[in-house]
Amino acid sequence: MNPGPVEEVGKVAGGIVNALASQPLALALVIMNFGLMAIFYIVLDRVDSHQLHREQAAIAEQKEVRELLSHCIIPGGKT
């Protein structure tokens, strides 16, 4: 009788756990890599939200400048 996919996955997972238990440095490196990925995600998310806020502020300022300049146009084109 052939083992099913669940049993095969269980064997592979058990082998990985045993390998990492016998090599604590490898386990530490795996944990550190996941930690670094989490830190990079958080930093990039904050940079993205800050950039979005800056772009919205710049658009609002440009809108004010356009409105002010639109009042400077003299009708008829004569100065």
C-alpha positions as CSV (number, residue, x, y, z in Angstrom):
1,M,0.0,0.0,0.0
2,N,1.4,3.4,-1.0
3,P,1.4,6.2,1.6
4,G,-0.7,9.2,0.8
5,P,0.5,12.7,0.3
6,V,-0.2,13.6,3.9
7,E,2.1,10.9,5.2
8,E,4.8,12.0,2.7
9,V,4.5,15.6,3.8
10,G,4.7,14.5,7.4
11,K,7.9,12.5,6.7
12,V,9.5,15.5,5.0
13,A,8.5,17.9,7.7
14,G,9.8,15.5,10.3
15,G,13.1,15.2,8.5
16,I,13.5,18.9,8.3
17,V,12.7,19.3,12.0
18,N,15.3,16.6,12.9
19,A,17.9,18.3,10.6
20,L,17.3,21.7,12.2
21,A,17.4,20.2,15.7
22,S,20.8,18.7,15.0
23,Q,22.1,22.0,13.5
24,P,21.1,24.9,15.8
25,L,23.0,27.4,13.7
26,A,20.9,26.5,10.6
27,L,17.8,27.0,12.7
28,A,19.0,30.4,13.9
29,L,19.7,31.5,10.3
30,V,16.2,30.5,9.2
31,I,14.7,32.4,12.1
32,M,16.9,35.4,11.4
33,N,15.9,35.4,7.7
34,F,12.2,35.4,8.6
35,G,12.8,38.2,11.0
36,L,14.7,40.3,8.4
37,M,11.9,39.7,5.9
38,A,9.4,41.0,8.5
39,I,11.5,44.1,9.2
40,F,11.9,44.9,5.5
41,Y,8.2,44.5,5.0
42,I,7.4,46.9,7.8
43,V,10.0,49.5,6.7
44,L,8.8,49.4,3.1
45,D,5.2,49.7,4.1
46,R,6.0,52.8,6.2
47,V,8.0,54.3,3.4
48,D,5.2,53.7,0.9
49,S,2.6,55.4,3.2
50,H,4.9,58.3,3.8
51,Q,5.5,58.8,0.1
52,L,1.7,58.7,-0.6
53,H,1.2,61.4,2.1
54,R,3.9,63.6,0.5
55,E,2.4,63.2,-3.0
56,Q,-1.1,64.1,-1.7
57,A,0.4,67.2,0.0
58,A,2.2,68.3,-3.1
59,I,-0.9,67.9,-5.2
60,A,-2.9,70.0,-2.7
61,E,-0.2,72.7,-2.8
62,Q,-0.2,72.7,-6.6
63,K,-4.0,73.1,-6.6
64,E,-3.7,76.2,-4.4
65,V,-1.1,77.7,-6.7
66,R,-3.2,77.0,-9.8
67,E,-6.2,78.7,-8.1
68,L,-4.1,81.8,-7.2
69,L,-2.6,82.1,-10.6
70,S,-6.0,81.7,-12.3
71,H,-7.1,85.0,-10.6
72,C,-4.1,86.8,-12.0
73,I,-5.3,86.6,-15.6
74,I,-6.6,89.9,-16.9
75,P,-9.7,89.6,-19.1
76,G,-9.2,90.9,-22.7
77,G,-5.4,90.2,-22.6
78,K,-4.4,93.9,-22.1
79,T,-2.0,94.9,-19.3
